[in-house]
Every structure is written in structure tokens, then in C-alpha cells.
Amino acid sequence: MYFKRLKDLRVDNDYLQKDIAKFLGITQQYYSKYELGQYTIPLEFVIKLSKFYDVSVDYIVGLSDDKKTKTRKK
């Protein structure tokens, strides 16, 4: 699955692919496959990146245009 926002977040925060790959404990070449949509990024990495960039998982996967998670009122 391709998530365009992976690259957008990385570029907007002035990181290189090798920086994010190191953070995730993988190679730069492998991380680039995630950005290109050639490999499906594991959910655990999506969660780590959402915390790293301080955005919601929904934002990364394109389900929301809001960067922050909104809490529901009961």
C-alpha cells in the first residue's frame, strides 16, 4: 500500500531516507520501497512514525487531513 504522506512528512521535517531508515532499524533501500509503494509498510512502523512526526496514524494513511487525532466526546 502506498502512503504519499510518508515522503511528504520526511521532506517537510528535513530528514533523509537514511535518517528514517536508521530510526526504524532498516536499510535506506528498504525504506525507499515503502515510500514508493513497492513494499507494504508494517503497522508497527506506521505507529512509530506517527509518534515520531507527532501526527495521527489516520493522517499518515490518508484517512484524515487533520494531523492530530481528535478525541470523541462521550
PDB file with one MODEL, atoms N, CA, C and O in Angstrom:
MODEL        1
ATOM      1  N   MET A   1       0.841  -1.182   0.000  1.00  0.00           N
ATOM      2  CA  MET A   1       0.000   0.000   0.000  1.00  0.00           C
ATOM      3  C   MET A   1       0.887   1.245   0.000  1.00  0.00           C
ATOM      4  O   MET A   1       1.906   1.298   0.689  1.00  0.00           O
ATOM      5  N   TYR A   2       0.488   2.227  -0.770  1.00  0.00           N
ATOM      6  CA  TYR A   2       1.277   3.442  -0.940  1.00  0.00           C
ATOM      7  C   TYR A   2       0.704   4.576  -0.093  1.00  0.00           C
ATOM      8  O   TYR A   2      -0.474   4.917  -0.198  1.00  0.00           O
ATOM      9  N   PHE A   3       1.560   5.147   0.744  1.00  0.00           N
ATOM     10  CA  PHE A   3       1.155   6.283   1.564  1.00  0.00           C
ATOM     11  C   PHE A   3       2.032   7.477   1.182  1.00  0.00           C
ATOM     12  O   PHE A   3       3.171   7.586   1.635  1.00  0.00           O
ATOM     13  N   LYS A   4       1.498   8.365   0.351  1.00  0.00           N
ATOM     14  CA  LYS A   4       2.246   9.521  -0.127  1.00  0.00           C
ATOM     15  C   LYS A   4       2.782  10.368   1.017  1.00  0.00           C
ATOM     16  O   LYS A   4       3.835  10.995   0.895  1.00  0.00           O
ATOM     17  N   ARG A   5       2.069  10.383   2.103  1.00  0.00           N
ATOM     18  CA  ARG A   5       2.459  11.255   3.214  1.00  0.00           C
ATOM     19  C   ARG A   5       3.748  10.817   3.906  1.00  0.00           C
ATOM     20  O   ARG A   5       4.352  11.612   4.627  1.00  0.00           O
ATOM     21  N   LEU A   6       4.175   9.591   3.708  1.00  0.00           N
ATOM     22  CA  LEU A   6       5.462   9.170   4.272  1.00  0.00           C
ATOM     23  C   LEU A   6       6.573  10.088   3.762  1.00  0.00           C
ATOM     24  O   LEU A   6       7.373  10.605   4.542  1.00  0.00           O
ATOM     25  N   LYS A   7       6.610  10.278   2.465  1.00  0.00           N
ATOM     26  CA  LYS A   7       7.638  11.143   1.882  1.00  0.00           C
ATOM     27  C   LYS A   7       7.396  12.600   2.251  1.00  0.00           C
ATOM     28  O   LYS A   7       8.331  13.321   2.598  1.00  0.00           O
ATOM     29  N   ASP A   8       6.142  13.033   2.177  1.00  0.00           N
ATOM     30  CA  ASP A   8       5.818  14.425   2.499  1.00  0.00           C
ATOM     31  C   ASP A   8       6.266  14.786   3.911  1.00  0.00           C
ATOM     32  O   ASP A   8       6.874  15.836   4.117  1.00  0.00           O
ATOM     33  N   LEU A   9       5.976  13.938   4.873  1.00  0.00           N
ATOM     34  CA  LEU A   9       6.366  14.202   6.264  1.00  0.00           C
ATOM     35  C   LEU A   9       7.882  14.239   6.407  1.00  0.00           C
ATOM     36  O   LEU A   9       8.431  15.101   7.094  1.00  0.00           O
ATOM     37  N   ARG A  10       8.548  13.301   5.755  1.00  0.00           N
ATOM     38  CA  ARG A  10      10.006  13.248   5.847  1.00  0.00           C
ATOM     39  C   ARG A  10      10.625  14.516   5.271  1.00  0.00           C
ATOM     40  O   ARG A  10      11.493  15.124   5.897  1.00  0.00           O
ATOM     41  N   VAL A  11      10.190  14.912   4.099  1.00  0.00           N
ATOM     42  CA  VAL A  11      10.743  16.099   3.440  1.00  0.00           C
ATOM     43  C   VAL A  11      10.399  17.366   4.225  1.00  0.00           C
ATOM     44  O   VAL A  11      11.251  18.234   4.416  1.00  0.00           O
ATOM     45  N   ASP A  12       9.157  17.465   4.675  1.00  0.00           N
ATOM     46  CA  ASP A  12       8.728  18.648   5.441  1.00  0.00           C
ATOM     47  C   ASP A  12       9.527  18.825   6.726  1.00  0.00           C
ATOM     48  O   ASP A  12       9.681  19.942   7.220  1.00  0.00           O
ATOM     49  N   ASN A  13      10.037  17.717   7.265  1.00  0.00           N
ATOM     50  CA  ASN A  13      10.798  17.767   8.513  1.00  0.00           C
ATOM     51  C   ASN A  13      12.308  17.702   8.285  1.00  0.00           C
ATOM     52  O   ASN A  13      13.082  17.526   9.226  1.00  0.00           O
ATOM     53  N   ASP A  14      12.712  17.847   7.028  1.00  0.00           N
ATOM     54  CA  ASP A  14      14.141  17.894   6.654  1.00  0.00           C
ATOM     55  C   ASP A  14      14.927  16.650   7.046  1.00  0.00           C
ATOM     56  O   ASP A  14      16.050  16.747   7.542  1.00  0.00           O
ATOM     57  N   TYR A  15      14.334  15.485   6.823  1.00  0.00           N
ATOM     58  CA  TYR A  15      15.036  14.226   7.047  1.00  0.00           C
ATOM     59  C   TYR A  15      15.333  13.560   5.721  1.00  0.00           C
ATOM     60  O   TYR A  15      14.613  13.738   4.739  1.00  0.00           O
ATOM     61  N   LEU A  16      16.401  12.792   5.713  1.00  0.00           N
ATOM     62  CA  LEU A  16      16.732  11.965   4.564  1.00  0.00           C
ATOM     63  C   LEU A  16      16.147  10.573   4.784  1.00  0.00           C
ATOM     64  O   LEU A  16      15.822  10.195   5.909  1.00  0.00           O
ATOM     65  N   GLN A  17      16.019   9.825   3.707  1.00  0.00           N
ATOM     66  CA  GLN A  17      15.530   8.455   3.844  1.00  0.00           C
ATOM     67  C   GLN A  17      16.413   7.652   4.793  1.00  0.00           C
ATOM     68  O   GLN A  17      15.915   6.838   5.571  1.00  0.00           O
ATOM     69  N   LYS A  18      17.719   7.881   4.729  1.00  0.00           N
ATOM     70  CA  LYS A  18      18.623   7.116   5.601  1.00  0.00           C
ATOM     71  C   LYS A  18      18.375   7.438   7.073  1.00  0.00           C
ATOM     72  O   LYS A  18      18.571   6.574   7.926  1.00  0.00           O
ATOM     73  N   ASP A  19      17.950   8.662   7.389  1.00  0.00           N
ATOM     74  CA  ASP A  19      17.651   9.027   8.775  1.00  0.00           C
ATOM     75  C   ASP A  19      16.449   8.243   9.295  1.00  0.00           C
ATOM     76  O   ASP A  19      16.476   7.711  10.404  1.00  0.00           O
ATOM     77  N   ILE A  20      15.408   8.180   8.490  1.00  0.00           N
ATOM     78  CA  ILE A  20      14.194   7.476   8.900  1.00  0.00           C
ATOM     79  C   ILE A  20      14.446   5.983   8.928  1.00  0.00           C
ATOM     80  O   ILE A  20      13.961   5.288   9.821  1.00  0.00           O
ATOM     81  N   ALA A  21      15.192   5.484   7.969  1.00  0.00           N
ATOM     82  CA  ALA A  21      15.531   4.062   7.949  1.00  0.00           C
ATOM     83  C   ALA A  21      16.296   3.671   9.211  1.00  0.00           C
ATOM     84  O   ALA A  21      16.025   2.630   9.809  1.00  0.00           O
ATOM     85  N   LYS A  22      17.236   4.496   9.607  1.00  0.00           N
ATOM     86  CA  LYS A  22      18.006   4.223  10.830  1.00  0.00           C
ATOM     87  C   LYS A  22      17.085   4.209  12.042  1.00  0.00           C
ATOM     88  O   LYS A  22      17.214   3.344  12.909  1.00  0.00           O
ATOM     89  N   PHE A  23      16.160   5.156  12.111  1.00  0.00           N
ATOM     90  CA  PHE A  23      15.200   5.220  13.206  1.00  0.00           C
ATOM     91  C   PHE A  23      14.365   3.934  13.271  1.00  0.00           C
ATOM     92  O   PHE A  23      14.061   3.437  14.356  1.00  0.00           O
ATOM     93  N   LEU A  24      14.001   3.408  12.110  1.00  0.00           N
ATOM     94  CA  LEU A  24      13.182   2.192  12.060  1.00  0.00           C
ATOM     95  C   LEU A  24      14.011   0.907  12.158  1.00  0.00           C
ATOM     96  O   LEU A  24      13.462  -0.177  12.355  1.00  0.00           O
ATOM     97  N   GLY A  25      15.331   1.035  12.021  1.00  0.00           N
ATOM     98  CA  GLY A  25      16.205  -0.136  12.112  1.00  0.00           C
ATOM     99  C   GLY A  25      16.235  -0.962  10.832  1.00  0.00           C
ATOM    100  O   GLY A  25      16.375  -2.184  10.873  1.00  0.00           O
ATOM    101  N   ILE A  26      16.101  -0.279   9.690  1.00  0.00           N
ATOM    102  CA  ILE A  26      16.140  -0.946   8.396  1.00  0.00           C
ATOM    103  C   ILE A  26      17.096  -0.193   7.485  1.00  0.00           C
ATOM    104  O   ILE A  26      17.640   0.843   7.869  1.00  0.00           O
ATOM    105  N   THR A  27      17.301  -0.712   6.280  1.00  0.00           N
ATOM    106  CA  THR A  27      18.186  -0.025   5.339  1.00  0.00           C
ATOM    107  C   THR A  27      17.436   1.089   4.611  1.00  0.00           C
ATOM    108  O   THR A  27      16.207   1.088   4.538  1.00  0.00           O
ATOM    109  N   GLN A  28      18.195   2.030   4.080  1.00  0.00           N
ATOM    110  CA  GLN A  28      17.608   3.116   3.304  1.00  0.00           C
ATOM    111  C   GLN A  28      16.909   2.559   2.064  1.00  0.00           C
ATOM    112  O   GLN A  28      15.845   3.041   1.677  1.00  0.00           O
ATOM    113  N   GLN A  29      17.510   1.542   1.446  1.00  0.00           N
ATOM    114  CA  GLN A  29      16.925   0.958   0.244  1.00  0.00           C
ATOM    115  C   GLN A  29      15.562   0.343   0.551  1.00  0.00           C
ATOM    116  O   GLN A  29      14.626   0.463  -0.239  1.00  0.00           O
ATOM    117  N   TYR A  30      15.460  -0.311   1.692  1.00  0.00           N
ATOM    118  CA  TYR A  30      14.193  -0.927   2.075  1.00  0.00           C
ATOM    119  C   TYR A  30      13.152   0.146   2.376  1.00  0.00           C
ATOM    120  O   TYR A  30      11.996   0.026   1.968  1.00  0.00           O
ATOM    121  N   TYR A  31      13.562   1.197   3.092  1.00  0.00           N
ATOM    122  CA  TYR A  31      12.624   2.275   3.396  1.00  0.00           C
ATOM    123  C   TYR A  31      12.124   2.946   2.117  1.00  0.00           C
ATOM    124  O   TYR A  31      10.948   3.299   2.024  1.00  0.00           O
ATOM    125  N   SER A  32      12.992   3.123   1.144  1.00  0.00           N
ATOM    126  CA  SER A  32      12.580   3.768  -0.105  1.00  0.00           C
ATOM    127  C   SER A  32      11.471   2.972  -0.786  1.00  0.00           C
ATOM    128  O   SER A  32      10.612   3.554  -1.450  1.00  0.00           O
ATOM    129  N   LYS A  33      11.480   1.653  -0.630  1.00  0.00           N
ATOM    130  CA  LYS A  33      10.419   0.806  -1.202  1.00  0.00           C
ATOM    131  C   LYS A  33       9.072   1.108  -0.553  1.00  0.00           C
ATOM    132  O   LYS A  33       8.037   1.011  -1.213  1.00  0.00           O
ATOM    133  N   TYR A  34       9.068   1.475   0.732  1.00  0.00           N
ATOM    134  CA  TYR A  34       7.828   1.870   1.402  1.00  0.00           C
ATOM    135  C   TYR A  34       7.290   3.169   0.800  1.00  0.00           C
ATOM    136  O   TYR A  34       6.100   3.286   0.510  1.00  0.00           O
ATOM    137  N   GLU A  35       8.182   4.137   0.618  1.00  0.00           N
ATOM    138  CA  GLU A  35       7.752   5.423   0.063  1.00  0.00           C
ATOM    139  C   GLU A  35       7.237   5.278  -1.363  1.00  0.00           C
ATOM    140  O   GLU A  35       6.338   6.010  -1.776  1.00  0.00           O
ATOM    141  N   LEU A  36       7.795   4.352  -2.107  1.00  0.00           N
ATOM    142  CA  LEU A  36       7.378   4.137  -3.490  1.00  0.00           C
ATOM    143  C   LEU A  36       6.162   3.221  -3.613  1.00  0.00           C
ATOM    144  O   LEU A  36       5.587   3.075  -4.692  1.00  0.00           O
ATOM    145  N   GLY A  37       5.781   2.611  -2.496  1.00  0.00           N
ATOM    146  CA  GLY A  37       4.639   1.705  -2.519  1.00  0.00           C
ATOM    147  C   GLY A  37       4.964   0.329  -3.059  1.00  0.00           C
ATOM    148  O   GLY A  37       4.062  -0.439  -3.392  1.00  0.00           O
ATOM    149  N   GLN A  38       6.250   0.010  -3.150  1.00  0.00           N
ATOM    150  CA  GLN A  38       6.653  -1.300  -3.653  1.00  0.00           C
ATOM    151  C   GLN A  38       6.558  -2.378  -2.579  1.00  0.00           C
ATOM    152  O   GLN A  38       6.362  -3.554  -2.885  1.00  0.00           O
ATOM    153  N   TYR A  39       6.697  -1.971  -1.323  1.00  0.00           N
ATOM    154  CA  TYR A  39       6.507  -2.861  -0.176  1.00  0.00           C
ATOM    155  C   TYR A  39       5.463  -2.231   0.727  1.00  0.00           C
ATOM    156  O   TYR A  39       5.347  -1.008   0.803  1.00  0.00           O
ATOM    157  N   THR A  40       4.715  -3.068   1.403  1.00  0.00           N
ATOM    158  CA  THR A  40       3.740  -2.581   2.370  1.00  0.00           C
ATOM    159  C   THR A  40       4.447  -2.324   3.694  1.00  0.00           C
ATOM    160  O   THR A  40       5.110  -3.208   4.236  1.00  0.00           O
ATOM    161  N   ILE A  41       4.301  -1.123   4.202  1.00  0.00           N
ATOM    162  CA  ILE A  41       4.948  -0.769   5.471  1.00  0.00           C
ATOM    163  C   ILE A  41       4.180  -1.426   6.625  1.00  0.00           C
ATOM    164  O   ILE A  41       2.953  -1.341   6.683  1.00  0.00           O
ATOM    165  N   PRO A  42       4.894  -2.074   7.531  1.00  0.00           N
ATOM    166  CA  PRO A  42       4.220  -2.717   8.661  1.00  0.00           C
ATOM    167  C   PRO A  42       3.536  -1.688   9.572  1.00  0.00           C
ATOM    168  O   PRO A  42       4.002  -0.559   9.729  1.00  0.00           O
ATOM    169  N   LEU A  43       2.436  -2.108  10.154  1.00  0.00           N
ATOM    170  CA  LEU A  43       1.679  -1.240  11.044  1.00  0.00           C
ATOM    171  C   LEU A  43       2.546  -0.710  12.184  1.00  0.00           C
ATOM    172  O   LEU A  43       2.408   0.447  12.580  1.00  0.00           O
ATOM    173  N   GLU A  44       3.425  -1.538  12.704  1.00  0.00           N
ATOM    174  CA  GLU A  44       4.273  -1.075  13.808  1.00  0.00           C
ATOM    175  C   GLU A  44       5.141   0.107  13.380  1.00  0.00           C
ATOM    176  O   GLU A  44       5.414   0.990  14.193  1.00  0.00           O
ATOM    177  N   PHE A  45       5.578   0.141  12.123  1.00  0.00           N
ATOM    178  CA  PHE A  45       6.366   1.268  11.622  1.00  0.00           C
ATOM    179  C   PHE A  45       5.491   2.502  11.438  1.00  0.00           C
ATOM    180  O   PHE A  45       5.926   3.619  11.715  1.00  0.00           O
ATOM    181  N   VAL A  46       4.270   2.307  10.975  1.00  0.00           N
ATOM    182  CA  VAL A  46       3.350   3.435  10.822  1.00  0.00           C
ATOM    183  C   VAL A  46       3.109   4.084  12.182  1.00  0.00           C
ATOM    184  O   VAL A  46       3.096   5.310  12.298  1.00  0.00           O
ATOM    185  N   ILE A  47       2.920   3.265  13.200  1.00  0.00           N
ATOM    186  CA  ILE A  47       2.697   3.779  14.559  1.00  0.00           C
ATOM    187  C   ILE A  47       3.938   4.514  15.061  1.00  0.00           C
ATOM    188  O   ILE A  47       3.828   5.603  15.625  1.00  0.00           O
ATOM    189  N   LYS A  48       5.116   3.925  14.859  1.00  0.00           N
ATOM    190  CA  LYS A  48       6.358   4.588  15.284  1.00  0.00           C
ATOM    191  C   LYS A  48       6.530   5.931  14.592  1.00  0.00           C
ATOM    192  O   LYS A  48       6.930   6.913  15.218  1.00  0.00           O
ATOM    193  N   LEU A  49       6.227   5.971  13.297  1.00  0.00           N
ATOM    194  CA  LEU A  49       6.377   7.216  12.547  1.00  0.00           C
ATOM    195  C   LEU A  49       5.341   8.251  12.954  1.00  0.00           C
ATOM    196  O   LEU A  49       5.623   9.449  12.941  1.00  0.00           O
ATOM    197  N   SER A  50       4.150   7.804  13.313  1.00  0.00           N
ATOM    198  CA  SER A  50       3.131   8.766  13.762  1.00  0.00           C
ATOM    199  C   SER A  50       3.573   9.430  15.062  1.00  0.00           C
ATOM    200  O   SER A  50       3.336  10.621  15.264  1.00  0.00           O
ATOM    201  N   LYS A  51       4.204   8.675  15.931  1.00  0.00           N
ATOM    202  CA  LYS A  51       4.726   9.252  17.175  1.00  0.00           C
ATOM    203  C   LYS A  51       5.937  10.142  16.889  1.00  0.00           C
ATOM    204  O   LYS A  51       6.077  11.216  17.475  1.00  0.00           O
ATOM    205  N   PHE A  52       6.797   9.697  16.002  1.00  0.00           N
ATOM    206  CA  PHE A  52       7.998  10.440  15.639  1.00  0.00           C
ATOM    207  C   PHE A  52       7.652  11.813  15.067  1.00  0.00           C
ATOM    208  O   PHE A  52       8.242  12.821  15.456  1.00  0.00           O
ATOM    209  N   TYR A  53       6.691  11.847  14.139  1.00  0.00           N
ATOM    210  CA  TYR A  53       6.292  13.092  13.496  1.00  0.00           C
ATOM    211  C   TYR A  53       5.198  13.830  14.265  1.00  0.00           C
ATOM    212  O   TYR A  53       4.833  14.949  13.905  1.00  0.00           O
ATOM    213  N   ASP A  54       4.680  13.215  15.311  1.00  0.00           N
ATOM    214  CA  ASP A  54       3.611  13.785  16.123  1.00  0.00           C
ATOM    215  C   ASP A  54       2.364  14.072  15.280  1.00  0.00           C
ATOM    216  O   ASP A  54       1.794  15.162  15.320  1.00  0.00           O
ATOM    217  N   VAL A  55       1.971  13.062  14.527  1.00  0.00           N
ATOM    218  CA  VAL A  55       0.743  13.117  13.730  1.00  0.00           C
ATOM    219  C   VAL A  55      -0.035  11.826  13.972  1.00  0.00           C
ATOM    220  O   VAL A  55       0.504  10.858  14.508  1.00  0.00           O
ATOM    221  N   SER A  56      -1.293  11.821  13.576  1.00  0.00           N
ATOM    222  CA  SER A  56      -2.099  10.620  13.763  1.00  0.00           C
ATOM    223  C   SER A  56      -1.795   9.584  12.687  1.00  0.00           C
ATOM    224  O   SER A  56      -1.339   9.921  11.594  1.00  0.00           O
ATOM    225  N   VAL A  57      -2.051   8.335  13.007  1.00  0.00           N
ATOM    226  CA  VAL A  57      -1.929   7.256  12.034  1.00  0.00           C
ATOM    227  C   VAL A  57      -2.890   7.517  10.880  1.00  0.00           C
ATOM    228  O   VAL A  57      -2.545   7.299   9.719  1.00  0.00           O
ATOM    229  N   ASP A  58      -4.094   7.985  11.199  1.00  0.00           N
ATOM    230  CA  ASP A  58      -5.078   8.303  10.162  1.00  0.00           C
ATOM    231  C   ASP A  58      -4.524   9.312   9.160  1.00  0.00           C
ATOM    232  O   ASP A  58      -4.793   9.213   7.963  1.00  0.00           O
ATOM    233  N   TYR A  59      -3.760  10.273   9.642  1.00  0.00           N
ATOM    234  CA  TYR A  59      -3.163  11.261   8.748  1.00  0.00           C
ATOM    235  C   TYR A  59      -2.150  10.598   7.815  1.00  0.00           C
ATOM    236  O   TYR A  59      -2.156  10.854   6.610  1.00  0.00           O
ATOM    237  N   ILE A  60      -1.292   9.760   8.357  1.00  0.00           N
ATOM    238  CA  ILE A  60      -0.267   9.103   7.543  1.00  0.00           C
ATOM    239  C   ILE A  60      -0.899   8.253   6.448  1.00  0.00           C
ATOM    240  O   ILE A  60      -0.446   8.274   5.304  1.00  0.00           O
ATOM    241  N   VAL A  61      -1.942   7.506   6.795  1.00  0.00           N
ATOM    242  CA  VAL A  61      -2.538   6.592   5.818  1.00  0.00           C
ATOM    243  C   VAL A  61      -3.566   7.274   4.917  1.00  0.00           C
ATOM    244  O   VAL A  61      -4.133   6.632   4.032  1.00  0.00           O
ATOM    245  N   GLY A  62      -3.811   8.558   5.133  1.00  0.00           N
ATOM    246  CA  GLY A  62      -4.686   9.312   4.250  1.00  0.00           C
ATOM    247  C   GLY A  62      -6.164   9.247   4.585  1.00  0.00           C
ATOM    248  O   GLY A  62      -7.000   9.627   3.765  1.00  0.00           O
ATOM    249  N   LEU A  63      -6.500   8.773   5.779  1.00  0.00           N
ATOM    250  CA  LEU A  63      -7.903   8.722   6.190  1.00  0.00           C
ATOM    251  C   LEU A  63      -8.400  10.048   6.731  1.00  0.00           C
ATOM    252  O   LEU A  63      -9.605  10.261   6.867  1.00  0.00           O
ATOM    253  N   SER A  64      -7.462  10.945   7.040  1.00  0.00           N
ATOM    254  CA  SER A  64      -7.815  12.246   7.591  1.00  0.00           C
ATOM    255  C   SER A  64      -6.815  13.284   7.102  1.00  0.00           C
ATOM    256  O   SER A  64      -5.649  12.978   6.853  1.00  0.00           O
ATOM    257  N   ASP A  65      -7.289  14.506   6.971  1.00  0.00           N
ATOM    258  CA  ASP A  65      -6.388  15.602   6.642  1.00  0.00           C
ATOM    259  C   ASP A  65      -5.948  16.347   7.896  1.00  0.00           C
ATOM    260  O   ASP A  65      -5.135  17.269   7.822  1.00  0.00           O
ATOM    261  N   ASP A  66      -6.484  15.949   9.044  1.00  0.00           N
ATOM    262  CA  ASP A  66      -6.088  16.527  10.327  1.00  0.00           C
ATOM    263  C   ASP A  66      -4.862  15.780  10.840  1.00  0.00           C
ATOM    264  O   ASP A  66      -4.872  14.554  10.953  1.00  0.00           O
ATOM    265  N   LYS A  67      -3.818  16.523  11.145  1.00  0.00           N
ATOM    266  CA  LYS A  67      -2.589  15.876  11.604  1.00  0.00           C
ATOM    267  C   LYS A  67      -2.730  15.280  12.994  1.00  0.00           C
ATOM    268  O   LYS A  67      -2.080  14.283  13.310  1.00  0.00           O
ATOM    269  N   LYS A  68      -3.557  15.869  13.816  1.00  0.00           N
ATOM    270  CA  LYS A  68      -3.722  15.402  15.195  1.00  0.00           C
ATOM    271  C   LYS A  68      -4.983  14.558  15.317  1.00  0.00           C
ATOM    272  O   LYS A  68      -5.962  14.776  14.603  1.00  0.00           O
ATOM    273  N   THR A  69      -4.947  13.609  16.214  1.00  0.00           N
ATOM    274  CA  THR A  69      -6.114  12.790  16.485  1.00  0.00           C
ATOM    275  C   THR A  69      -7.109  13.583  17.289  1.00  0.00           C
ATOM    276  O   THR A  69      -6.753  14.234  18.271  1.00  0.00           O
ATOM    277  N   LYS A  70      -8.342  13.530  16.877  1.00  0.00           N
ATOM    278  CA  LYS A  70      -9.407  14.196  17.636  1.00  0.00           C
ATOM    279  C   LYS A  70     -10.049  13.172  18.553  1.00  0.00           C
ATOM    280  O   LYS A  70     -10.320  12.039  18.156  1.00  0.00           O
ATOM    281  N   THR A  71     -10.285  13.588  19.778  1.00  0.00           N
ATOM    282  CA  THR A  71     -10.933  12.683  20.723  1.00  0.00           C
ATOM    283  C   THR A  71     -12.434  12.851  20.632  1.00  0.00           C
ATOM    284  O   THR A  71     -12.951  13.944  20.401  1.00  0.00           O
ATOM    285  N   ARG A  72     -13.109  11.752  20.818  1.00  0.00           N
ATOM    286  CA  ARG A  72     -14.571  11.788  20.766  1.00  0.00           C
ATOM    287  C   ARG A  72     -15.122  12.114  22.144  1.00  0.00           C
ATOM    288  O   ARG A  72     -14.587  11.696  23.170  1.00  0.00           O
ATOM    289  N   LYS A  73     -16.199  12.870  22.132  1.00  0.00           N
ATOM    290  CA  LYS A  73     -16.889  13.168  23.395  1.00  0.00           C
ATOM    291  C   LYS A  73     -17.883  12.064  23.669  1.00  0.00           C
ATOM    292  O   LYS A  73     -18.533  11.559  22.754  1.00  0.00           O
ATOM    293  N   LYS A  74     -17.999  11.695  24.919  1.00  0.00           N
ATOM    294  CA  LYS A  74     -18.941  10.638  25.305  1.00  0.00           C
ATOM    295  C   LYS A  74     -20.286  11.213  25.635  1.00  0.00           C
ATOM    296  O   LYS A  74     -21.206  10.472  25.981  1.00  0.00           O
TER     297      LYS A  74
ENDMDL
END
